[in-house]
Amino acid sequence: MTEHTEEAVGFTAFKTKGLPAYLVLDTSTSMKPYERLLNETLLTIYDTLYTTPQLSEFIHLSVISFNTMPHVVASMTDIEALESLPTVSCGGWTNVGPMCELLRARITEDVGALAGDGVQVLRPVVFLLTDGLPTDKPSGAWKQQLDALQDRSWKPWPHIITYGFGDASESVLSTIATAAAYIAEDPGGDNGEALSQAMSSLLNSLVASARAQSLQVPEEVAGYRTLPTDYVS
């Protein structure tokens, strides 16, 4: 793991450190065969958070899915207050622009709420998993919303870690990422296995971050190779 040290982005009298983490899942039609696996893995992640107080006190997790439109699957709620476990369903296109716009809005709101609760808020981290290319129209339109999400003049701009498999594009993964980008070593291989490896990697990153009380970025991911990123933080 590689450590990212950042100044806090929240303001108040602090009680504890907190890392806002966003799990962003491509749930377009091509992911339909892996819908059950996605939901089983979400269950594992939330079970790990629930049974590991050190983890749940530091990691403030939100789950966002995106296809034709993005959806907040699970907001940044205290895990003990969850009334039901989050689930996703797959269908539609892979529109990246609206997802970036929603992410920026959620980060702004969540960072303010955590700081208001006395949390010293570290720079947010986004884990994005996708198996395809952006389908936004016109082509490339999504880059404007991505620029706003990556804008360094916006105080809570996030670290973004991307995982791609299937038909995912190396250049798109590198452009979206700010901290690290990974692509499956065998893009035409078992997408289910690649998805499992990515989810395992991000969970390990969350656990390591909680232990270190700072973001820990994976240096290597089983079954993946590391890509260069356009924006290096």
Backbone torsions as a table, in degrees:
resi	resn	phi	psi	omega
1	MET	NA	142.7	175.3
2	THR	-108.3	132.1	-176.8
3	GLU	-87.4	136.2	171.5
4	HIS	-108.8	116.2	178.6
5	THR	-100.6	127.8	-177.3
6	GLU	-137.9	152.3	171.0
7	GLU	-71.5	155.4	178.0
8	ALA	-67.0	150.6	-179.7
9	VAL	-110.9	0.1	176.3
10	GLY	-101.4	166.9	-176.9
11	PHE	-134.4	121.0	172.0
12	THR	169.4	-175.5	173.1
13	ALA	-80.5	114.6	-168.1
14	PHE	-83.1	140.2	172.7
15	LYS	-101.6	-35.7	-175.8
16	THR	-160.3	159.5	175.1
17	LYS	-81.9	151.6	177.0
18	GLY	-148.7	142.5	179.0
19	LEU	-114.6	108.7	173.7
20	PRO	-70.0	125.2	-177.8
21	ALA	-125.9	133.1	-177.9
22	TYR	-119.2	118.8	174.4
23	LEU	-95.3	111.0	-174.7
24	VAL	-110.3	115.5	-171.8
25	LEU	-112.3	127.5	170.7
26	ASP	-69.6	117.3	179.3
27	THR	-122.3	38.8	176.3
28	SER	-73.6	176.6	-175.0
29	THR	-56.6	-36.6	-177.8
30	SER	-64.7	-17.3	179.0
31	MET	-90.3	-1.5	-177.0
32	LYS	-53.4	-42.4	179.8
33	PRO	-62.1	-16.5	-175.3
34	TYR	-111.4	14.5	-178.1
35	GLU	-60.3	-45.6	-180.0
36	ARG	-64.1	-40.9	179.3
37	LEU	-63.9	-41.5	176.8
38	LEU	-57.3	-47.6	-177.0
39	ASN	-69.6	-36.2	176.6
40	GLU	-65.1	-39.0	-179.6
41	THR	-70.7	-37.7	174.3
42	LEU	-58.8	-41.6	178.0
43	LEU	-59.7	-43.2	179.3
44	THR	-62.5	-43.6	-179.4
45	ILE	-62.7	-46.5	-178.7
46	TYR	-69.8	-33.1	176.7
47	ASP	-65.4	-39.8	177.7
48	THR	-63.8	-43.4	177.5
49	LEU	-62.1	-44.1	-175.1
50	TYR	-65.9	-36.4	-175.0
51	THR	-93.2	0.2	-179.3
52	THR	-126.3	88.4	-176.6
53	PRO	-54.1	-38.9	179.9
54	GLN	-59.0	-34.4	-179.1
55	LEU	-76.8	-48.3	-175.4
56	SER	-70.6	-24.5	177.9
57	GLU	-75.3	-25.2	-177.7
58	PHE	-100.0	-40.9	-177.5
59	ILE	-89.8	122.4	176.7
60	HIS	-110.2	98.8	-167.7
61	LEU	-96.1	137.6	170.3
62	SER	-129.3	144.3	178.9
63	VAL	-115.5	128.0	178.4
64	ILE	-125.4	132.1	173.5
65	SER	-107.2	154.7	176.4
66	PHE	-144.1	136.2	171.0
67	ASN	-141.4	-116.3	175.5
68	THR	-61.7	-39.4	174.0
69	MET	-132.9	153.7	177.9
70	PRO	-83.3	157.0	-179.1
71	HIS	-140.8	137.5	172.0
72	VAL	-82.3	105.7	-179.0
73	VAL	-77.3	-40.3	177.8
74	ALA	-146.0	119.9	179.0
75	SER	-77.8	173.0	-175.7
76	MET	-79.2	71.7	-177.8
77	THR	-103.1	149.2	172.3
78	ASP	-53.3	126.3	-173.6
79	ILE	-58.1	-30.3	179.7
80	GLU	-72.3	-14.7	-179.9
81	ALA	-94.3	-1.9	-179.9
82	LEU	-65.2	129.1	178.8
83	GLU	-86.9	-24.7	176.8
84	SER	-153.6	152.8	-179.7
85	LEU	-76.8	143.1	-177.7
86	PRO	-69.0	144.1	174.2
87	THR	-136.2	155.6	178.9
88	VAL	-123.3	157.0	171.6
89	SER	-130.9	148.6	-171.0
90	CYS	-110.4	142.8	178.0
91	GLY	163.5	155.6	176.9
92	GLY	95.4	-167.1	-174.8
93	TRP	-91.8	-175.7	-179.5
94	THR	-117.4	71.0	-177.8
95	ASN	-89.1	115.3	-172.9
96	VAL	-86.7	-35.6	-176.0
97	GLY	-57.3	-53.3	179.4
98	PRO	-60.3	-31.9	177.3
99	MET	-64.9	-43.7	178.7
100	CYS	-62.4	-39.3	-180.0
101	GLU	-65.2	-43.5	178.6
102	LEU	-65.4	-41.5	179.6
103	LEU	-58.5	-45.9	-179.5
104	ARG	-61.4	-42.2	179.8
105	ALA	-64.5	-42.6	-178.9
106	ARG	-67.7	-40.8	179.3
107	ILE	-61.7	-44.8	179.2
108	THR	-57.5	-46.5	-177.9
109	GLU	-69.7	-44.4	-175.2
110	ASP	-68.0	-41.7	179.4
111	VAL	-62.3	-42.5	178.5
112	GLY	-63.2	-40.9	-179.3
113	ALA	-67.2	-43.1	179.7
114	LEU	-64.9	-43.4	178.7
115	ALA	-62.5	-38.2	178.2
116	GLY	-64.7	-24.0	177.4
117	ASP	-88.3	5.7	177.5
118	GLY	88.4	16.3	179.5
119	VAL	-91.1	134.6	170.9
120	GLN	-80.6	104.8	-169.0
121	VAL	-87.3	118.4	174.8
122	LEU	-79.6	165.6	-179.6
123	ARG	-58.2	130.3	-177.7
124	PRO	-61.5	157.3	175.1
125	VAL	-127.1	139.3	178.5
126	VAL	-117.4	126.8	172.6
127	PHE	-107.4	113.3	-176.9
128	LEU	-111.9	126.9	179.9
129	LEU	-117.5	127.8	-179.5
130	THR	-146.8	152.0	177.7
131	ASP	-117.8	11.4	-174.6
132	GLY	-148.8	-174.5	179.6
133	LEU	-95.6	151.6	174.6
134	PRO	-59.3	138.2	179.6
135	THR	-111.1	11.4	-179.5
136	ASP	-56.3	143.5	175.2
137	LYS	-117.8	136.6	-8.2
138	PRO	-67.0	163.6	-178.0
139	SER	-55.6	132.2	179.6
140	GLY	85.6	-1.2	-178.2
141	ALA	-62.3	-26.0	-176.5
142	TRP	-67.2	-18.5	-174.9
143	LYS	-67.5	-25.8	178.2
144	GLN	-66.7	-44.0	177.4
145	GLN	-68.9	-33.4	176.6
146	LEU	-65.1	-41.6	178.2
147	ASP	-57.9	-39.5	179.3
148	ALA	-67.0	-37.0	179.5
149	LEU	-68.9	-34.2	-177.4
150	GLN	-92.2	0.2	-174.2
151	ASP	-58.9	114.2	-176.3
152	ARG	-73.2	-10.8	175.3
153	SER	-82.8	-10.8	175.1
154	TRP	-88.6	115.2	-167.9
155	LYS	-53.1	-44.9	-177.1
156	PRO	-91.9	30.5	178.0
157	TRP	-52.7	140.3	-172.4
158	PRO	-95.4	156.0	161.9
159	HIS	-73.5	136.8	179.4
160	ILE	-124.2	127.7	177.9
161	ILE	-117.3	125.0	-177.0
162	THR	-113.0	143.3	174.3
163	TYR	-125.9	126.6	179.7
164	GLY	-126.7	146.3	176.6
165	PHE	-151.5	179.4	-178.8
166	GLY	63.1	-122.0	-177.9
167	ASP	-95.5	15.4	-178.8
168	ALA	-62.4	148.1	-177.0
169	SER	-98.3	131.9	177.9
170	GLU	-59.4	-44.6	-176.6
171	SER	-66.3	-36.8	178.3
172	VAL	-67.9	-44.8	178.9
173	LEU	-59.5	-42.1	-179.5
174	SER	-69.2	-36.2	-179.0
175	THR	-69.4	-39.6	-178.8
176	ILE	-72.9	-38.1	-174.3
177	ALA	-70.2	146.5	171.0
178	THR	-119.4	-22.8	-176.8
179	ALA	-110.1	-42.2	-179.4
180	ALA	-166.2	150.1	177.5
181	ALA	-137.2	137.7	-178.2
182	TYR	-134.0	143.8	174.3
183	ILE	-131.1	142.6	-179.1
184	ALA	-57.0	136.7	-177.9
185	GLU	-64.1	-29.0	178.3
186	ASP	-122.2	82.9	-175.4
187	PRO	-55.8	-29.9	-179.5
188	GLY	-91.7	9.1	-176.6
189	GLY	-85.2	-149.4	-176.2
190	ASP	-78.4	102.8	-179.3
191	ASN	-64.3	-31.9	177.8
192	GLY	-62.6	-42.6	178.1
193	GLU	-66.1	-42.3	179.2
194	ALA	-62.7	-40.0	177.7
195	LEU	-62.8	-44.9	179.5
196	SER	-61.3	-41.3	-179.5
197	GLN	-65.9	-38.8	179.1
198	ALA	-67.0	-44.1	-179.6
199	MET	-64.6	-37.6	177.1
200	SER	-64.7	-40.5	179.3
201	SER	-62.4	-45.4	-177.3
202	LEU	-69.7	-34.1	176.6
203	LEU	-65.6	-42.4	176.7
204	ASN	-60.7	-37.8	178.9
205	SER	-64.8	-41.7	178.9
206	LEU	-64.0	-43.3	179.6
207	VAL	-62.9	-46.0	-179.9
208	ALA	-65.0	-36.7	179.1
209	SER	-65.2	-40.7	179.1
210	ALA	-63.8	-39.8	179.5
211	ARG	-65.8	-39.3	-177.5
212	ALA	-87.6	-12.4	-175.7
213	GLN	60.2	31.7	174.2
214	SER	-161.5	157.9	-176.4
215	LEU	-62.3	129.2	175.8
216	GLN	-114.7	115.7	-177.8
217	VAL	-95.9	131.1	-179.9
218	PRO	-59.1	134.6	175.1
219	GLU	-80.4	-34.7	178.4
220	GLU	-139.6	150.9	177.1
221	VAL	-128.2	125.7	-179.6
222	ALA	-56.0	130.3	177.8
223	GLY	82.3	1.3	-177.8
224	TYR	-126.3	158.7	168.2
225	ARG	-118.1	152.2	-175.7
226	THR	-85.3	137.6	178.9
227	LEU	-105.9	152.8	171.1
228	PRO	-68.8	151.0	177.5
229	THR	-111.0	148.0	179.5
230	ASP	-72.6	-27.9	-177.6
231	TYR	-124.2	111.1	-177.1
232	VAL	-105.4	121.6	-179.2
233	SER	-93.6	NA	NA
